[in-house]
Amino acid sequence: PPPPFNILKALIRHQNLFFQFAFRLDAATLTDLYAIDKEFHFRYNQYCLGLTYRHANYWAPVATHIFTPSFFPQLCITDPMRRPLDGRPHLARDVPSLRWAQLVIFRSNIVREILTLLAIEGHRVPKEAEAVLLKLWMLMELRSERTRLVYLEDRAIWSDEDLLVANLLLVKLDMRFADPVNGKGICELSCMLFTQKSLTSLLRVLRGWLLTRRGQDYDELRAMLKRTYFDDDLELDNAPWMDDEEDPRNEVREEEWGNLHSEGWSWDGEFMADALELLVEECVSRQLHVHRYLLDFVLYGAVDEGTGENYPRVRWRG
């Protein structure tokens, strides 16, 4: 008797449906199928470059063009089919791996959730904010001040509109943190969170997973402060033990103090300005006069520009 019909094998062996099937799989399912099915593994390897890009672009169309593989050579692999680089048969090209696609999709989901949480609290932002926040994440990840400056000064990446939207985002975050009812701190909190290596800390604050009254969260915040700022930038009069490495309450080693403001995030690196400071300097350099738009930033998404009336309050289900 003929073998029973296997829909998975039929999709893998189909000349056209295989591609539509492969890049529409979510990241976890694609990785699992690539690992356990030999036939899928072989066919994916044949078209790994195109399929990996299509997969990332399908789930994260904005982030794919910002977190390009050239920024993450450690997430690239040798072409499984050993296709040559520039016609040199002895040297195989590098292609982005599934780990790169997972990184892109993960960061896109983080940024979308951040913007969603802001919108739920009434702080709406323009649609361009997703791309701008992703670019800010890329800026935060660069370990050299010179590299950050080159990245910011590239007008093909950062247009004047992008810089203005970035300032609007900062205003909305400051309004969220300084909210008298639902706020999680003060306006300076956004500066510290944008000095970290990623935006996951910002998401945790907006979710309410950090800066609560639990003791372990306070310890984590204290460690974050020590890694972000030098002692001269902190007010230690009420907590002198934070300047004592041998104090058991101080979990951060001395060589890690202020690392996020040091070149290469290293204890012996030169001072490195944080991402927001460089962003403000670039706005001044381009003569954008951001201060003229501050009131517009505050009112954006809350007041109709044509009538001057407040937008009706959104009633969330549930």
CORKA-V839166 format. One record per residue. N is the residue number from 1. OMEGA is omega in whole degrees, 0 to 359 (none if undefined). D_LAST is the distance of its C-alpha to the last C-alpha in Angstrom with 2 decimals. Layout:
# CORKA-V839166
n=<N	N>
omega=<OMEGA	OMEGA>
d_last=<D_LAST	D_LAST>
This chain:
# CORKA-V839166
n=<1	2	3	4	5	6	7	8	9	10	11	12	13	14	15	16	17	18	19	20	21	22	23	24	25	26	27	28	29	30	31	32	33	34	35	36	37	38	39	40	41	42	43	44	45	46	47	48	49	50	51	52	53	54	55	56	57	58	59	60	61	62	63	64	65	66	67	68	69	70	71	72	73	74	75	76	77	78	79	80	81	82	83	84	85	86	87	88	89	90	91	92	93	94	95	96	97	98	99	100	101	102	103	104	105	106	107	108	109	110	111	112	113	114	115	116	117	118	119	120	121	122	123	124	125	126	127	128	129	130	131	132	133	134	135	136	137	138	139	140	141	142	143	144	145	146	147	148	149	150	151	152	153	154	155	156	157	158	159	160	161	162	163	164	165	166	167	168	169	170	171	172	173	174	175	176	177	178	179	180	181	182	183	184	185	186	187	188	189	190	191	192	193	194	195	196	197	198	199	200	201	202	203	204	205	206	207	208	209	210	211	212	213	214	215	216	217	218	219	220	221	222	223	224	225	226	227	228	229	230	231	232	233	234	235	236	237	238	239	240	241	242	243	244	245	246	247	248	249	250	251	252	253	254	255	256	257	258	259	260	261	262	263	264	265	266	267	268	269	270	271	272	273	274	275	276	277	278	279	280	281	282	283	284	285	286	287	288	289	290	291	292	293	294	295	296	297	298	299	300	301	302	303	304	305	306	307	308	309	310	311	312	313	314	315	316	317	318>
omega=<179	179	180	181	179	185	179	180	179	178	181	184	180	187	184	185	181	183	178	180	188	187	176	176	175	189	182	180	179	180	180	182	178	184	190	182	185	182	176	180	183	181	178	179	180	184	190	183	181	182	180	177	181	179	180	182	179	184	182	186	181	184	182	183	179	179	183	182	180	177	185	180	179	179	176	181	174	180	181	180	177	176	187	177	177	176	178	187	182	185	179	181	174	179	178	181	176	177	176	179	178	178	181	182	179	182	176	179	178	183	179	180	176	181	178	180	176	181	179	179	177	181	183	181	179	183	179	184	180	180	181	180	176	177	176	178	178	178	179	186	180	190	181	180	180	178	178	180	179	180	181	184	179	183	175	178	183	174	177	179	178	180	178	177	177	177	176	178	180	178	180	178	177	177	179	183	183	179	184	182	186	183	181	181	181	185	181	181	181	178	179	183	178	174	179	182	180	181	180	178	177	179	180	178	181	176	185	180	180	182	171	184	179	185	183	178	177	177	180	178	179	178	178	178	182	180	184	188	172	183	181	181	184	175	187	182	181	180	183	181	178	178	182	183	184	178	182	179	181	185	183	179	185	181	178	182	177	184	184	173	180	179	180	183	183	184	181	180	176	180	180	179	181	187	183	178	178	178	179	179	179	176	178	180	180	178	181	179	185	183	180	185	186	179	177	178	181	185	184	178	180	184	176	183	182	184	184	180	177	172	178	181	180	177	182	178	176	none>
d_last=<54.38	52.18	49.41	45.93	43.79	41.68	38.99	38.60	42.35	42.48	39.94	41.77	45.11	44.09	45.63	42.70	39.55	39.95	39.04	35.96	34.86	35.66	33.93	30.68	30.27	27.87	29.82	29.78	30.80	33.47	34.94	35.06	36.69	39.12	40.12	40.66	41.92	45.40	45.54	42.21	43.42	46.68	45.27	42.66	45.52	47.47	44.88	43.10	43.25	41.79	39.18	37.96	37.64	35.94	33.46	32.58	32.54	30.25	27.47	28.24	30.33	30.39	31.03	33.80	36.01	35.55	35.95	39.02	41.05	43.90	41.94	41.43	44.78	43.94	41.28	43.85	46.10	49.40	49.11	49.14	51.60	53.77	53.86	56.22	55.42	57.34	59.69	60.87	60.99	61.41	58.11	54.77	51.89	48.65	45.31	41.70	40.42	37.14	36.48	36.57	34.04	31.74	32.18	31.37	28.19	27.04	27.67	26.01	22.76	23.11	23.70	20.84	18.39	20.19	19.84	16.13	15.62	17.96	16.23	12.85	15.12	16.79	19.85	20.41	23.45	25.61	25.44	28.65	26.98	26.20	29.93	30.99	28.87	30.29	33.75	33.23	32.45	35.67	37.52	36.37	37.67	41.17	43.53	46.23	46.25	48.59	46.34	43.40	45.59	46.73	43.18	42.10	45.26	44.82	43.78	43.03	40.15	39.27	39.72	39.77	36.39	34.96	36.36	34.87	31.39	31.86	32.69	29.66	27.49	29.36	28.85	25.06	25.10	27.39	25.14	22.23	24.57	26.21	23.13	24.14	20.76	19.01	22.25	23.77	27.38	29.73	30.56	33.15	30.54	29.85	33.59	33.70	30.75	32.39	35.61	34.27	35.07	31.59	28.14	26.52	27.16	25.33	22.25	22.50	22.74	19.68	17.70	19.17	21.47	24.57	25.93	24.41	26.71	27.70	31.38	31.26	29.04	31.67	34.38	32.73	32.40	36.02	37.17	35.34	37.17	40.48	40.11	39.07	41.58	45.23	46.41	47.86	44.42	42.87	43.47	44.80	46.54	43.93	43.62	47.13	46.55	44.35	47.66	49.26	48.83	50.26	47.74	45.59	42.45	43.07	41.75	42.57	46.12	48.25	48.69	44.91	44.71	43.74	43.78	40.99	43.33	46.27	47.53	46.50	44.30	47.54	49.12	52.33	50.80	51.38	48.79	46.01	43.92	40.16	38.17	36.97	40.50	41.91	39.24	40.27	43.92	43.43	41.84	44.88	47.23	45.91	46.08	42.52	42.48	38.84	39.17	39.43	35.87	34.10	32.91	31.73	29.74	28.04	27.25	26.21	22.82	22.62	25.63	27.00	30.43	31.99	31.12	30.35	27.31	23.93	21.27	18.52	15.49	12.59	9.38	6.52	3.79	0.00>
